C-alpha cells in the first residue's frame, strides 16, 4: 500500500511539473476576422506562409535581424480593410494600426509577426537585462516605402484584436465637424493617431498611459511656442535633459516637416476644444 501511495505521489508531482511547463509556454490571443484563436509559437509557425525574413536596421535591435515569421495578412485573414488592429504588449503598452496597412501583400511595406521559439531565443534588448522583443514581435519589410513610427513595431505582444477606428471610440479627440475633409487639421489628426496615440491621450480619449494627456489641463501649444514644440517633437531632450524619458525622437524621415506642421495645427485646434476627461 505504501509503495502504491509513493508511486501515486511521484506521478502526481510529475503531472504537476508537466502542467506548469505547458502553462508557462507563451501564447498569443488573436481576435480578428470574426474568430478568436490562441496560438503557441509552434502553432503560429505551422500557419500557411510562415517563412524566414531578414530585417535591415530592425527598430528594436538596431541592427540587421533574421526572424521566423508569419505574414500579418495570414494572421488577420477575414479582417476588413477599414478596421483597426490593436496590439497589447505584456507591459500594458497598446498600439493601434489601420488594418489596410497590415493586410498589404505587395508594393509597399509588408508586416510580419516574428516568432521566438525556445530553441532559438533572441538576444536581450538591453545589456544585462533578460527581456527580448519576443516571444511575438511585429516587424516590417521595406519600411522605407512608408513613414513608420517606432510605436508601429510593437513587441512582447500578448494579444491582437480588431477595434473600431479611434474617432468612433473616442469622439472627444476629433476636430470640429466644420473643419473640411482636406484641411491640414484633418491631416494633423491622422498624424496624431499614427505617432502620438500609442503614448498619449487627448481630452482623456485613448488607452495610453505612457505619456501625459495632450489637452487636459493644458495643450502643449498653450505653453510652448510653435518652434519650441517642433524642436521637442524632433528631440524630446531639447526641452529637458531627462535620461529616463521614454518619448522617442521623431526625425524628418519618420515625421516629415509637412506632417509635423499639420500635427501642430491639429493640437492648436484642439486647445479650443477641451472636454472634461471621462471618470
TIDO-562160 format. One record per residue (C-alpha): residue number from 1; x, y, z. Coordinates in nm, 3 decimals. Layout:
NODE  zase        u        v        w
NODE   NUM        X        Y        Z
...
REM end
This chain:
NODE  zase        u        v        w
NODE     1    0.000    0.000    0.000
NODE     2    0.284    0.231    0.090
NODE     3    0.458    0.171   -0.244
NODE     4    0.132    0.240   -0.429
NODE     5    0.091    0.566   -0.240
NODE     6    0.452    0.654   -0.315
NODE     7    0.401    0.582   -0.686
NODE     8    0.086    0.790   -0.691
NODE     9    0.266    1.086   -0.530
NODE    10    0.556    1.068   -0.775
NODE    11    0.312    1.052   -1.066
NODE    12    0.117    1.348   -0.931
NODE    13    0.435    1.551   -0.894
NODE    14    0.539    1.470   -1.249
NODE    15    0.195    1.566   -1.378
NODE    16    0.207    1.898   -1.192
NODE    17    0.554    1.972   -1.324
NODE    18    0.437    1.897   -1.677
NODE    19    0.129    2.117   -1.630
NODE    20    0.345    2.405   -1.511
NODE    21    0.574    2.363   -1.812
NODE    22    0.281    2.366   -2.054
NODE    23    0.112    2.662   -1.886
NODE    24    0.439    2.854   -1.888
NODE    25    0.463    2.833   -2.268
NODE    26    0.393    3.180   -2.409
NODE    27    0.071    3.218   -2.606
NODE    28   -0.078    3.484   -2.829
NODE    29   -0.451    3.556   -2.845
NODE    30   -0.581    3.682   -3.181
NODE    31   -0.941    3.808   -3.205
NODE    32   -0.987    3.911   -3.568
NODE    33   -1.185    3.820   -3.875
NODE    34   -1.483    3.708   -3.667
NODE    35   -1.293    3.445   -3.468
NODE    36   -1.070    3.415   -3.165
NODE    37   -0.771    3.182   -3.150
NODE    38   -0.491    3.121   -2.902
NODE    39   -0.157    3.029   -3.057
NODE    40    0.170    2.892   -2.927
NODE    41    0.491    2.966   -3.114
NODE    42    0.473    2.626   -3.284
NODE    43    0.110    2.685   -3.380
NODE    44    0.194    3.018   -3.542
NODE    45    0.484    2.874   -3.739
NODE    46    0.253    2.600   -3.868
NODE    47    0.031    2.859   -4.039
NODE    48    0.044    2.897   -4.420
NODE    49    0.307    3.140   -4.536
NODE    50    0.536    3.103   -4.233
NODE    51    0.880    3.196   -4.354
NODE    52    1.216    3.348   -4.265
NODE    53    1.256    3.724   -4.302
NODE    54    1.563    3.943   -4.272
NODE    55    1.503    4.296   -4.147
NODE    56    1.780    4.552   -4.203
NODE    57    1.806    4.814   -3.929
NODE    58    1.549    4.646   -3.707
NODE    59    1.386    4.903   -3.477
NODE    60    1.410    4.705   -3.152
NODE    61    1.761    4.566   -3.202
NODE    62    1.904    4.850   -3.414
NODE    63    2.083    4.609   -3.646
NODE    64    2.003    4.355   -3.915
NODE    65    1.799    4.068   -3.771
NODE    66    1.662    3.742   -3.913
NODE    67    1.336    3.603   -3.779
NODE    68    1.098    3.312   -3.830
NODE    69    0.774    3.492   -3.902
NODE    70    0.413    3.476   -4.021
NODE    71    0.261    3.736   -4.257
NODE    72    0.016    3.957   -4.069
NODE    73   -0.216    3.921   -4.369
NODE    74   -0.236    3.548   -4.289
NODE    75   -0.293    3.601   -3.918
NODE    76   -0.564    3.862   -3.981
NODE    77   -0.744    3.676   -4.260
NODE    78   -1.106    3.789   -4.280
NODE    79   -1.039    4.130   -4.127
NODE    80   -1.197    4.424   -4.311
NODE    81   -0.953    4.677   -4.455
NODE    82   -1.134    4.964   -4.281
NODE    83   -1.093    4.803   -3.938
NODE    84   -0.825    4.899   -3.691
NODE    85   -0.600    4.640   -3.524
NODE    86   -0.488    4.681   -3.165
NODE    87   -0.172    4.523   -3.024
NODE    88   -0.140    4.472   -2.649
NODE    89    0.205    4.412   -2.501
NODE    90    0.282    4.228   -2.181
NODE    91    0.372    4.554   -2.003
NODE    92    0.038    4.716   -2.092
NODE    93    0.160    4.914   -2.394
NODE    94   -0.103    4.940   -2.668
NODE    95   -0.063    5.033   -3.033
NODE    96   -0.347    5.062   -3.283
NODE    97   -0.281    5.044   -3.658
NODE    98   -0.507    5.054   -3.965
NODE    99   -0.582    4.704   -4.089
NODE   100   -0.526    4.807   -4.451
NODE   101   -0.153    4.858   -4.386
NODE   102   -0.121    4.521   -4.210
NODE   103   -0.309    4.331   -4.480
NODE   104   -0.096    4.467   -4.767
NODE   105    0.089    4.191   -4.953
NODE   106    0.294    4.377   -5.212
NODE   107    0.404    4.713   -5.343
NODE   108    0.456    4.875   -5.005
NODE   109    0.575    4.785   -4.659
NODE   110    0.478    4.433   -4.550
NODE   111    0.402    4.341   -4.189
NODE   112    0.508    4.012   -4.028
NODE   113    0.475    3.866   -3.681
NODE   114    0.820    3.747   -3.576
NODE   115    0.801    3.437   -3.355
NODE   116    1.063    3.348   -3.096
NODE   117    1.100    2.980   -3.010
NODE   118    1.258    2.817   -2.706
NODE   119    1.529    2.650   -2.916
NODE   120    1.626    2.978   -3.086
NODE   121    1.600    3.257   -2.828
NODE   122    1.664    3.612   -2.937
NODE   123    1.924    3.837   -2.778
NODE   124    1.829    4.068   -2.494
NODE   125    1.710    4.417   -2.583
NODE   126    1.943    4.572   -2.326
NODE   127    2.274    4.454   -2.192
NODE   128    2.236    4.296   -1.851
NODE   129    1.860    4.252   -1.879
NODE   130    1.690    3.926   -1.985
NODE   131    1.395    4.069   -2.180
NODE   132    1.390    4.017   -2.557
NODE   133    1.148    4.156   -2.816
NODE   134    0.975    3.819   -2.813
NODE   135    0.808    3.597   -2.796
NODE   136    0.589    3.780   -3.051
NODE   137    0.711    4.094   -3.226
NODE   138    0.570    4.275   -3.529
NODE   139    0.831    4.367   -3.788
NODE   140    0.817    4.523   -4.133
NODE   141    0.986    4.450   -4.464
NODE   142    1.053    4.756   -4.681
NODE   143    0.953    5.005   -4.412
NODE   144    1.126    5.276   -4.617
NODE   145    0.832    5.271   -4.858
NODE   146    0.603    5.432   -4.598
NODE   147    0.656    5.654   -4.293
NODE   148    0.650    5.429   -3.986
NODE   149    0.685    5.534   -3.625
NODE   150    0.877    5.322   -3.373
NODE   151    0.545    5.255   -3.200
NODE   152    0.432    5.070   -3.511
NODE   153    0.682    4.791   -3.433
NODE   154    0.515    4.659   -3.113
NODE   155    0.697    4.378   -2.933
NODE   156    0.633    4.140   -2.642
NODE   157    0.278    4.114   -2.781
NODE   158    0.026    3.906   -2.588
NODE   159   -0.299    3.993   -2.771
NODE   160   -0.409    4.121   -3.112
NODE   161   -0.769    4.225   -3.177
NODE   162   -0.975    4.433   -3.417
NODE   163   -1.140    4.750   -3.290
NODE   164   -1.337    5.042   -3.430
NODE   165   -1.134    5.342   -3.552
NODE   166   -1.023    5.582   -3.274
NODE   167   -1.257    5.858   -3.396
NODE   168   -1.556    5.631   -3.328
NODE   169   -1.432    5.504   -2.993
NODE   170   -1.311    5.843   -2.872
NODE   171   -1.516    6.126   -3.027
NODE   172   -1.352    6.374   -2.788
NODE   173   -1.030    6.362   -2.994
NODE   174   -1.191    6.456   -3.327
NODE   175   -1.164    6.802   -3.486
NODE   176   -1.474    7.019   -3.517
NODE   177   -1.726    6.897   -3.773
NODE   178   -1.688    7.230   -3.955
NODE   179   -1.325    7.151   -4.048
NODE   180   -1.320    7.049   -4.418
NODE   181   -1.209    6.696   -4.508
NODE   182   -0.896    6.816   -4.691
NODE   183   -0.789    7.069   -4.426
NODE   184   -0.439    7.040   -4.270
NODE   185   -0.605    6.996   -3.930
NODE   186   -0.762    6.670   -4.054
NODE   187   -0.422    6.556   -4.176
NODE   188   -0.280    6.651   -3.836
NODE   189   -0.548    6.440   -3.668
NODE   190   -0.430    6.143   -3.876
NODE   191   -0.071    6.217   -3.771
NODE   192   -0.178    6.229   -3.404
NODE   193   -0.334    5.884   -3.434
NODE   194   -0.027    5.747   -3.607
NODE   195    0.250    5.897   -3.397
NODE   196    0.104    6.004   -3.062
NODE   197   -0.185    5.784   -2.951
NODE   198    0.037    5.493   -2.853
NODE   199    0.164    5.701   -2.560
NODE   200   -0.076    5.995   -2.512
NODE   201   -0.446    6.054   -2.461
NODE   202   -0.624    6.375   -2.560
NODE   203   -0.926    6.505   -2.368
NODE   204   -0.899    6.172   -2.186
NODE   205   -0.968    5.984   -2.508
NODE   206   -0.748    5.682   -2.573
NODE   207   -0.591    5.392   -2.387
NODE   208   -0.235    5.516   -2.349
NODE   209   -0.070    5.560   -2.011
NODE   210    0.296    5.621   -2.100
NODE   211    0.270    5.997   -2.152
NODE   212    0.054    6.288   -2.034
NODE   213   -0.276    6.394   -2.184
NODE   214   -0.216    6.645   -2.463
NODE   215   -0.510    6.874   -2.391
NODE   216   -0.610    6.846   -2.024
NODE   217   -0.536    7.056   -1.833
NODE   218   -0.316    7.230   -2.093
NODE   219   -0.237    7.171   -2.455
NODE   220    0.137    7.195   -2.539
NODE   221    0.059    7.479   -2.783
NODE   222   -0.055    7.680   -2.481
NODE   223    0.282    7.676   -2.307
NODE   224    0.531    7.624   -2.593
NODE   225    0.598    7.846   -2.891
NODE   226    0.543    7.660   -3.222
NODE   227    0.915    7.639   -3.292
NODE   228    0.988    7.509   -2.941
NODE   229    0.715    7.245   -2.975
NODE   230    0.855    7.130   -3.307
NODE   231    1.202    7.103   -3.152
NODE   232    1.068    6.896   -2.863
NODE   233    0.897    6.654   -3.101
NODE   234    1.214    6.626   -3.307
NODE   235    1.427    6.581   -2.991
NODE   236    1.247    6.543   -2.656
NODE   237    1.573    6.613   -2.474
NODE   238    1.582    6.962   -2.629
NODE   239    1.347    7.091   -2.358
NODE   240    1.471    6.899   -2.053
NODE   241    1.757    6.656   -2.016
NODE   242    1.575    6.350   -1.886
NODE   243    1.762    6.021   -1.935
NODE   244    1.462    5.813   -1.824
NODE   245    1.223    5.976   -2.070
NODE   246    1.057    5.718   -2.295
NODE   247    0.950    5.960   -2.569
NODE   248    1.138    5.885   -2.891
NODE   249    1.275    6.147   -3.125
NODE   250    1.080    6.187   -3.449
NODE   251    1.324    6.276   -3.724
NODE   252    1.219    6.425   -4.057
NODE   253    1.232    6.083   -4.225
NODE   254    0.981    5.936   -3.981
NODE   255    0.771    6.250   -3.944
NODE   256    0.820    6.481   -4.246
NODE   257    0.813    6.857   -4.189
NODE   258    0.472    6.891   -4.353
NODE   259    0.315    6.626   -4.130
NODE   260    0.477    6.786   -3.826
NODE   261    0.322    7.122   -3.918
NODE   262   -0.016    6.952   -3.963
NODE   263    0.017    6.779   -3.625
NODE   264    0.089    7.113   -3.454
NODE   265   -0.212    7.266   -3.635
NODE   266   -0.434    6.987   -3.500
NODE   267   -0.306    7.034   -3.145
NODE   268   -0.359    7.409   -3.166
NODE   269   -0.714    7.349   -3.291
NODE   270   -0.789    7.106   -3.008
NODE   271   -0.673    7.357   -2.746
NODE   272   -1.008    7.530   -2.807
NODE   273   -1.200    7.201   -2.783
NODE   274   -1.126    7.091   -2.428
NODE   275   -1.356    6.822   -2.293
NODE   276   -1.362    6.706   -1.933
NODE   277   -1.192    6.362   -1.936
NODE   278   -1.416    6.064   -1.856
NODE   279   -1.401    5.937   -1.499
REM end
